[in-house]
């Protein structure tokens, strides 16, 4: 496929690099920041364009800008994009496809393609796309082309209805960030005990592996899951003594885990 990338940021450039490695061709990168656009275009062997420039012929225009700018950018490129190719997508997992309405009105098939992966920078992001899942919101021939694109990169495509995007994106945010909140707390508590956070790595890696092999509920372990109220009480007291700023948060997570585990006594006692 011939691709035009609109937005030289991490997500767009990562996808472009992965697509290029898979044998697709990025014919142009368009953006508002000339320097960033030039750097991305050079890395891809593509033309660097201003967002207002005419676009070369392509099979797919990829709008890779922040969520709140998708509609504005779609309006700005509608004429050039429609002249360039038959289809356009954005990369957001939260924004509905209707944000590309100006492109649809210009006669383009529209959809979205959201990699369910963290993309810290273009190079590492491109490497991490292989094996990642990707949410596709599109119909007809465009859906088929996006499934082919995903497969060529080594991604696992799945269909996502527009109406489910908000809850899907909440799930993705919870999976990516909520564990980090707990790990920040754990790091502080290990430090209070004079223990290196690195000591927890094998434990955390095993717990995550268990969650995907056995299911997260079945992988719960420790005093809350056992209903051991005495041990939980000693933990809460220790956190209050050694890390008082974390006491309320620790108690809140205890209650959440107790509710999941069905440990009613613990949930009621510390709610």
Secondary structure, 3 states (H helix, E strand, C coil): CEEEEECCCHHHHHHHHHHHHCCCEEEEEEECCHHHHHHHHHHHCCEEEECCCCCCCCCEEEECCCHHHHHHHHHHHHHHHHHHCCEEEECCCCCCHHHHHHHHHCCCEEEEEEEECCCCCHHHHHHHHCCCEEEEECCHHHHHHHHHHHHHHCCEEEECCHHHHHHHHHHHHHHHHHHHHHHHHHHHHHHHCCCCHHHHHHHHHHHHHHHHHHCCCCCCCCHHHHCCHHHHHHHHHHHHHHCHHHHHHHHHHHHHHHHHHCCHHHHHHHC
